[in-house]
Amino acid sequence: MLNVKKILVPVQGTALVDTTLTTAYLLSQSYDAHLAVLHIRPDKKDIIPLTGEGLSGTMIEEVMNIAEHEGSKRLKFARNIFDEFVDRNHIKMINPEAGKAGEDGKTASFTVETGRENEVATYWSRLSDITVVAHPDSGENISSSEMLHALLFESGRPVVIAPKEKPESVGKRICIAWNGSAESAAALHSSLRWMNGAEKIAILYSDDYEKRGLDIKDVADYIQFYGVDVEFCQIKGDRSTGESMIGACTDFNADLLCMGAYSHPRWKQIILGGVTSYMLDNANLAVLMNR
């Protein structure tokens, strides 16, 4: 099976920090993976253009001071929750520059970077096995959604979206959405990391999906190479695909859904809606997405 050594957890100082950390921690249990927690502060030179034209030097300075104060408050909030989380779960803190080399057991690090959130988080994610982000509907910071989409489209790595409420388990009962697309194949491959430790696994599929040359039996044949037993759940009914998938996950009591993201062009998803958008808005469990 694939291994997991480093899980990236960008935290932005919103109310969902503890839920995001918990999701990442539960995913790391089978591997004692290192939790690389990252907080990104905006660069002052990136804030200045946002102040608009026509502002005096005094007004710009005031805006900058407010932004600096808010940034410091978010950092303090995120760091306090992180410290409490590490102490509560008996996780060893290590120097982020030293990495995990030579360390056994559960470890974590907290790094503060300055720059554009999307760019910094995407760069860090490319050198991580999995990235766990807060649910985009944090209610406090619209950039969380922007970061999620940047990670999905530009990192080349799987992204796990934490649920809104703190989960009790992640990866024990797994649903994998399959439609034969490259994105769903990537999600299936990523899910292999947790299959051996899972109690139960189900493959969700529908005859209404676009056929792409791979039958559901071929998926069963592939998974057998890993010695894992899975169930197959055919999605039926008049509900939308996204609604049917959530219903199937609920019936299965799943705590992790693995699926491809934006199999259709994103402009079509924005105009017409789509499964990815529906899941981001409505899923009540951790969701692993792959592009």
Contacts in CASP RR format, 6 or more apart in sequence:
PFRMAT RR
TARGET T0000
AUTHOR 0000-0000-0000
METHOD contacts of the structure
MODEL  1
MLNVKKILVPVQGTALVDTTLTTAYLLSQSYDAHLAVLHIRPDKKDIIPL
TGEGLSGTMIEEVMNIAEHEGSKRLKFARNIFDEFVDRNHIKMINPEAGK
AGEDGKTASFTVETGRENEVATYWSRLSDITVVAHPDSGENISSSEMLHA
LLFESGRPVVIAPKEKPESVGKRICIAWNGSAESAAALHSSLRWMNGAEK
IAILYSDDYEKRGLDIKDVADYIQFYGVDVEFCQIKGDRSTGESMIGACT
DFNADLLCMGAYSHPRWKQIILGGVTSYMLDNANLAVLMNR
1 192 0 8 1.000
1 193 0 8 1.000
1 195 0 8 1.000
1 196 0 8 1.000
1 226 0 8 1.000
2 189 0 8 1.000
2 190 0 8 1.000
2 192 0 8 1.000
2 193 0 8 1.000
3 31 0 8 1.000
3 129 0 8 1.000
3 193 0 8 1.000
4 27 0 8 1.000
4 28 0 8 1.000
4 30 0 8 1.000
4 31 0 8 1.000
4 33 0 8 1.000
4 129 0 8 1.000
4 130 0 8 1.000
4 193 0 8 1.000
5 31 0 8 1.000
5 33 0 8 1.000
5 34 0 8 1.000
5 100 0 8 1.000
5 129 0 8 1.000
6 33 0 8 1.000
6 34 0 8 1.000
6 36 0 8 1.000
6 100 0 8 1.000
6 127 0 8 1.000
6 128 0 8 1.000
6 129 0 8 1.000
7 24 0 8 1.000
7 27 0 8 1.000
7 28 0 8 1.000
7 33 0 8 1.000
7 34 0 8 1.000
7 35 0 8 1.000
7 36 0 8 1.000
7 128 0 8 1.000
7 129 0 8 1.000
7 130 0 8 1.000
7 131 0 8 1.000
7 132 0 8 1.000
8 36 0 8 1.000
8 38 0 8 1.000
8 121 0 8 1.000
8 124 0 8 1.000
8 125 0 8 1.000
8 128 0 8 1.000
8 130 0 8 1.000
8 131 0 8 1.000
8 132 0 8 1.000
9 20 0 8 1.000
9 21 0 8 1.000
9 24 0 8 1.000
9 35 0 8 1.000
9 36 0 8 1.000
9 37 0 8 1.000
9 38 0 8 1.000
9 131 0 8 1.000
9 132 0 8 1.000
9 133 0 8 1.000
10 37 0 8 1.000
10 38 0 8 1.000
10 39 0 8 1.000
10 40 0 8 1.000
10 117 0 8 1.000
10 121 0 8 1.000
10 124 0 8 1.000
10 131 0 8 1.000
10 133 0 8 1.000
10 147 0 8 1.000
11 17 0 8 1.000
11 20 0 8 1.000
11 21 0 8 1.000
11 37 0 8 1.000
11 38 0 8 1.000
11 39 0 8 1.000
11 78 0 8 1.000
11 81 0 8 1.000
11 82 0 8 1.000
11 134 0 8 1.000
12 39 0 8 1.000
12 40 0 8 1.000
12 74 0 8 1.000
12 78 0 8 1.000
12 117 0 8 1.000
12 134 0 8 1.000
12 138 0 8 1.000
12 141 0 8 1.000
12 143 0 8 1.000
12 144 0 8 1.000
12 147 0 8 1.000
13 39 0 8 1.000
13 74 0 8 1.000
13 75 0 8 1.000
13 77 0 8 1.000
13 78 0 8 1.000
13 81 0 8 1.000
13 141 0 8 1.000
14 74 0 8 1.000
14 134 0 8 1.000
14 138 0 8 1.000
14 139 0 8 1.000
14 140 0 8 1.000
14 141 0 8 1.000
14 144 0 8 1.000
15 138 0 8 1.000
15 140 0 8 1.000
16 134 0 8 1.000
16 135 0 8 1.000
16 138 0 8 1.000
16 162 0 8 1.000
16 164 0 8 1.000
17 77 0 8 1.000
17 78 0 8 1.000
17 81 0 8 1.000
17 82 0 8 1.000
17 134 0 8 1.000
18 81 0 8 1.000
18 85 0 8 1.000
18 166 0 8 1.000
19 134 0 8 1.000
19 135 0 8 1.000
19 162 0 8 1.000
19 163 0 8 1.000
19 164 0 8 1.000
19 165 0 8 1.000
19 166 0 8 1.000
19 167 0 8 1.000
20 132 0 8 1.000
20 133 0 8 1.000
20 134 0 8 1.000
20 162 0 8 1.000
21 35 0 8 1.000
21 37 0 8 1.000
21 81 0 8 1.000
21 82 0 8 1.000
21 85 0 8 1.000
22 85 0 8 1.000
22 162 0 8 1.000
22 166 0 8 1.000
22 167 0 8 1.000
23 132 0 8 1.000
23 160 0 8 1.000
23 162 0 8 1.000
23 163 0 8 1.000
23 167 0 8 1.000
23 170 0 8 1.000
23 286 0 8 1.000
24 35 0 8 1.000
24 132 0 8 1.000
24 160 0 8 1.000
24 162 0 8 1.000
25 35 0 8 1.000
25 85 0 8 1.000
25 89 0 8 1.000
25 91 0 8 1.000
26 167 0 8 1.000
26 169 0 8 1.000
26 170 0 8 1.000
26 171 0 8 1.000
27 33 0 8 1.000
27 130 0 8 1.000
27 132 0 8 1.000
27 160 0 8 1.000
27 170 0 8 1.000
27 171 0 8 1.000
27 194 0 8 1.000
27 286 0 8 1.000
28 34 0 8 1.000
28 35 0 8 1.000
28 106 0 8 1.000
30 193 0 8 1.000
30 194 0 8 1.000
30 196 0 8 1.000
30 197 0 8 1.000
32 104 0 8 1.000
32 105 0 8 1.000
32 106 0 8 1.000
32 107 0 8 1.000
33 129 0 8 1.000
34 94 0 8 1.000
34 99 0 8 1.000
34 100 0 8 1.000
34 103 0 8 1.000
34 107 0 8 1.000
34 108 0 8 1.000
34 109 0 8 1.000
35 91 0 8 1.000
35 106 0 8 1.000
35 107 0 8 1.000
35 108 0 8 1.000
35 109 0 8 1.000
36 96 0 8 1.000
36 108 0 8 1.000
36 109 0 8 1.000
36 111 0 8 1.000
36 124 0 8 1.000
36 128 0 8 1.000
37 82 0 8 1.000
37 108 0 8 1.000
37 109 0 8 1.000
37 110 0 8 1.000
37 111 0 8 1.000
38 111 0 8 1.000
38 113 0 8 1.000
38 120 0 8 1.000
38 121 0 8 1.000
38 124 0 8 1.000
39 74 0 8 1.000
39 75 0 8 1.000
39 78 0 8 1.000
39 79 0 8 1.000
39 110 0 8 1.000
39 111 0 8 1.000
39 112 0 8 1.000
39 113 0 8 1.000
40 112 0 8 1.000
40 113 0 8 1.000
40 114 0 8 1.000
40 115 0 8 1.000
40 116 0 8 1.000
40 117 0 8 1.000
40 120 0 8 1.000
40 121 0 8 1.000
41 71 0 8 1.000
41 75 0 8 1.000
41 112 0 8 1.000
41 113 0 8 1.000
41 114 0 8 1.000
41 115 0 8 1.000
42 67 0 8 1.000
42 71 0 8 1.000
42 114 0 8 1.000
42 115 0 8 1.000
42 116 0 8 1.000
42 117 0 8 1.000
43 114 0 8 1.000
43 115 0 8 1.000
43 116 0 8 1.000
44 64 0 8 1.000
44 67 0 8 1.000
44 68 0 8 1.000
46 115 0 8 1.000
46 116 0 8 1.000
47 63 0 8 1.000
47 64 0 8 1.000
47 67 0 8 1.000
48 60 0 8 1.000
48 64 0 8 1.000
51 59 0 8 1.000
51 60 0 8 1.000
51 63 0 8 1.000
55 63 0 8 1.000
75 112 0 8 1.000
79 110 0 8 1.000
82 108 0 8 1.000
82 110 0 8 1.000
85 91 0 8 1.000
86 93 0 8 1.000
86 108 0 8 1.000
89 106 0 8 1.000
90 106 0 8 1.000
91 106 0 8 1.000
91 107 0 8 1.000
91 108 0 8 1.000
92 103 0 8 1.000
92 105 0 8 1.000
92 106 0 8 1.000
92 107 0 8 1.000
92 108 0 8 1.000
93 107 0 8 1.000
93 108 0 8 1.000
93 109 0 8 1.000
93 110 0 8 1.000
94 100 0 8 1.000
94 103 0 8 1.000
94 107 0 8 1.000
94 108 0 8 1.000
94 109 0 8 1.000
95 109 0 8 1.000
96 109 0 8 1.000
96 110 0 8 1.000
96 111 0 8 1.000
99 109 0 8 1.000
100 107 0 8 1.000
113 120 0 8 1.000
113 124 0 8 1.000
117 143 0 8 1.000
117 146 0 8 1.000
117 147 0 8 1.000
118 143 0 8 1.000
118 146 0 8 1.000
118 147 0 8 1.000
118 150 0 8 1.000
119 150 0 8 1.000
121 131 0 8 1.000
121 147 0 8 1.000
121 150 0 8 1.000
121 151 0 8 1.000
122 150 0 8 1.000
122 151 0 8 1.000
122 154 0 8 1.000
122 155 0 8 1.000
124 131 0 8 1.000
125 131 0 8 1.000
125 151 0 8 1.000
125 155 0 8 1.000
125 156 0 8 1.000
125 157 0 8 1.000
125 159 0 8 1.000
126 155 0 8 1.000
126 156 0 8 1.000
126 157 0 8 1.000
128 157 0 8 1.000
129 157 0 8 1.000
129 193 0 8 1.000
130 157 0 8 1.000
130 158 0 8 1.000
130 159 0 8 1.000
130 160 0 8 1.000
130 190 0 8 1.000
130 193 0 8 1.000
130 288 0 8 1.000
131 151 0 8 1.000
131 155 0 8 1.000
131 157 0 8 1.000
131 158 0 8 1.000
131 159 0 8 1.000
131 160 0 8 1.000
132 159 0 8 1.000
132 160 0 8 1.000
132 162 0 8 1.000
133 144 0 8 1.000
133 147 0 8 1.000
133 148 0 8 1.000
133 151 0 8 1.000
133 159 0 8 1.000
133 160 0 8 1.000
133 161 0 8 1.000
133 162 0 8 1.000
134 144 0 8 1.000
134 161 0 8 1.000
134 162 0 8 1.000
135 144 0 8 1.000
135 161 0 8 1.000
135 162 0 8 1.000
135 163 0 8 1.000
135 164 0 8 1.000
136 144 0 8 1.000
136 145 0 8 1.000
136 148 0 8 1.000
136 161 0 8 1.000
136 280 0 8 1.000
137 145 0 8 1.000
137 164 0 8 1.000
137 280 0 8 1.000
137 281 0 8 1.000
138 144 0 8 1.000
148 159 0 8 1.000
148 161 0 8 1.000
148 280 0 8 1.000
151 157 0 8 1.000
151 159 0 8 1.000
152 159 0 8 1.000
152 261 0 8 1.000
152 262 0 8 1.000
152 289 0 8 1.000
152 291 0 8 1.000
153 262 0 8 1.000
153 266 0 8 1.000
153 291 0 8 1.000
156 291 0 8 1.000
158 186 0 8 1.000
158 187 0 8 1.000
158 190 0 8 1.000
158 288 0 8 1.000
158 289 0 8 1.000
158 290 0 8 1.000
159 261 0 8 1.000
159 288 0 8 1.000
159 289 0 8 1.000
159 290 0 8 1.000
160 286 0 8 1.000
160 287 0 8 1.000
160 288 0 8 1.000
160 289 0 8 1.000
161 280 0 8 1.000
161 283 0 8 1.000
161 286 0 8 1.000
161 287 0 8 1.000
161 288 0 8 1.000
161 289 0 8 1.000
162 286 0 8 1.000
163 283 0 8 1.000
163 284 0 8 1.000
163 285 0 8 1.000
163 286 0 8 1.000
164 284 0 8 1.000
165 284 0 8 1.000
167 255 0 8 1.000
167 285 0 8 1.000
167 286 0 8 1.000
168 255 0 8 1.000
169 255 0 8 1.000
170 255 0 8 1.000
170 256 0 8 1.000
170 286 0 8 1.000
171 194 0 8 1.000
171 197 0 8 1.000
171 198 0 8 1.000
171 255 0 8 1.000
171 256 0 8 1.000
171 286 0 8 1.000
172 197 0 8 1.000
172 198 0 8 1.000
172 199 0 8 1.000
172 200 0 8 1.000
172 255 0 8 1.000
172 256 0 8 1.000
173 198 0 8 1.000
173 199 0 8 1.000
173 200 0 8 1.000
173 201 0 8 1.000
173 252 0 8 1.000
173 253 0 8 1.000
173 254 0 8 1.000
173 255 0 8 1.000
173 256 0 8 1.000
174 191 0 8 1.000
174 194 0 8 1.000
174 195 0 8 1.000
174 198 0 8 1.000
174 200 0 8 1.000
174 201 0 8 1.000
174 202 0 8 1.000
174 254 0 8 1.000
174 255 0 8 1.000
174 256 0 8 1.000
174 257 0 8 1.000
174 258 0 8 1.000
175 201 0 8 1.000
175 202 0 8 1.000
175 203 0 8 1.000
175 204 0 8 1.000
175 233 0 8 1.000
175 245 0 8 1.000
175 248 0 8 1.000
175 249 0 8 1.000
175 252 0 8 1.000
175 254 0 8 1.000
175 256 0 8 1.000
175 257 0 8 1.000
175 258 0 8 1.000
176 187 0 8 1.000
176 188 0 8 1.000
176 191 0 8 1.000
176 201 0 8 1.000
176 202 0 8 1.000
176 203 0 8 1.000
176 204 0 8 1.000
176 230 0 8 1.000
176 257 0 8 1.000
176 258 0 8 1.000
176 259 0 8 1.000
177 184 0 8 1.000
177 187 0 8 1.000
177 204 0 8 1.000
177 205 0 8 1.000
177 245 0 8 1.000
177 257 0 8 1.000
177 258 0 8 1.000
177 259 0 8 1.000
177 260 0 8 1.000
178 184 0 8 1.000
178 188 0 8 1.000
178 203 0 8 1.000
178 204 0 8 1.000
178 205 0 8 1.000
178 216 0 8 1.000
178 219 0 8 1.000
179 205 0 8 1.000
179 206 0 8 1.000
179 209 0 8 1.000
179 210 0 8 1.000
179 212 0 8 1.000
179 263 0 8 1.000
180 209 0 8 1.000
180 212 0 8 1.000
180 213 0 8 1.000
180 214 0 8 1.000
181 210 0 8 1.000
181 212 0 8 1.000
181 260 0 8 1.000
181 263 0 8 1.000
182 263 0 8 1.000
183 259 0 8 1.000
183 260 0 8 1.000
183 261 0 8 1.000
183 262 0 8 1.000
183 263 0 8 1.000
183 290 0 8 1.000
183 291 0 8 1.000
184 259 0 8 1.000
184 260 0 8 1.000
184 263 0 8 1.000
184 290 0 8 1.000
186 260 0 8 1.000
186 290 0 8 1.000
186 291 0 8 1.000
187 258 0 8 1.000
187 259 0 8 1.000
187 260 0 8 1.000
187 288 0 8 1.000
187 289 0 8 1.000
187 290 0 8 1.000
188 219 0 8 1.000
188 258 0 8 1.000
189 290 0 8 1.000
190 258 0 8 1.000
190 288 0 8 1.000
190 290 0 8 1.000
191 201 0 8 1.000
191 256 0 8 1.000
191 258 0 8 1.000
191 288 0 8 1.000
192 226 0 8 1.000
194 256 0 8 1.000
195 201 0 8 1.000
195 223 0 8 1.000
195 226 0 8 1.000
195 228 0 8 1.000
196 226 0 8 1.000
196 228 0 8 1.000
200 231 0 8 1.000
200 252 0 8 1.000
201 228 0 8 1.000
201 229 0 8 1.000
201 230 0 8 1.000
201 231 0 8 1.000
202 230 0 8 1.000
202 231 0 8 1.000
202 232 0 8 1.000
202 233 0 8 1.000
202 248 0 8 1.000
202 252 0 8 1.000
202 254 0 8 1.000
203 216 0 8 1.000
203 219 0 8 1.000
203 220 0 8 1.000
203 230 0 8 1.000
203 231 0 8 1.000
203 232 0 8 1.000
203 233 0 8 1.000
204 233 0 8 1.000
204 235 0 8 1.000
204 245 0 8 1.000
204 248 0 8 1.000
204 249 0 8 1.000
205 216 0 8 1.000
205 219 0 8 1.000
205 232 0 8 1.000
205 233 0 8 1.000
205 234 0 8 1.000
205 235 0 8 1.000
206 234 0 8 1.000
206 235 0 8 1.000
206 236 0 8 1.000
206 241 0 8 1.000
206 244 0 8 1.000
207 234 0 8 1.000
208 235 0 8 1.000
208 241 0 8 1.000
216 232 0 8 1.000
220 230 0 8 1.000
220 232 0 8 1.000
223 230 0 8 1.000
233 248 0 8 1.000
233 252 0 8 1.000
235 241 0 8 1.000
235 244 0 8 1.000
235 245 0 8 1.000
235 248 0 8 1.000
236 244 0 8 1.000
237 244 0 8 1.000
240 275 0 8 1.000
240 278 0 8 1.000
241 274 0 8 1.000
241 275 0 8 1.000
241 278 0 8 1.000
242 274 0 8 1.000
242 275 0 8 1.000
242 278 0 8 1.000
242 279 0 8 1.000
242 282 0 8 1.000
243 278 0 8 1.000
243 282 0 8 1.000
245 257 0 8 1.000
245 259 0 8 1.000
245 275 0 8 1.000
245 279 0 8 1.000
246 279 0 8 1.000
246 282 0 8 1.000
246 283 0 8 1.000
246 284 0 8 1.000
249 257 0 8 1.000
249 283 0 8 1.000
249 285 0 8 1.000
250 284 0 8 1.000
254 285 0 8 1.000
255 285 0 8 1.000
255 286 0 8 1.000
256 285 0 8 1.000
256 286 0 8 1.000
256 287 0 8 1.000
256 288 0 8 1.000
257 279 0 8 1.000
257 283 0 8 1.000
257 285 0 8 1.000
257 286 0 8 1.000
257 287 0 8 1.000
257 288 0 8 1.000
258 287 0 8 1.000
258 288 0 8 1.000
258 290 0 8 1.000
259 275 0 8 1.000
259 276 0 8 1.000
259 279 0 8 1.000
259 287 0 8 1.000
259 288 0 8 1.000
259 289 0 8 1.000
259 290 0 8 1.000
260 276 0 8 1.000
260 289 0 8 1.000
260 290 0 8 1.000
260 291 0 8 1.000
261 276 0 8 1.000
261 289 0 8 1.000
261 290 0 8 1.000
261 291 0 8 1.000
262 269 0 8 1.000
262 276 0 8 1.000
262 291 0 8 1.000
263 275 0 8 1.000
263 276 0 8 1.000
264 274 0 8 1.000
269 276 0 8 1.000
269 277 0 8 1.000
270 277 0 8 1.000
276 289 0 8 1.000
279 287 0 8 1.000
280 287 0 8 1.000
END
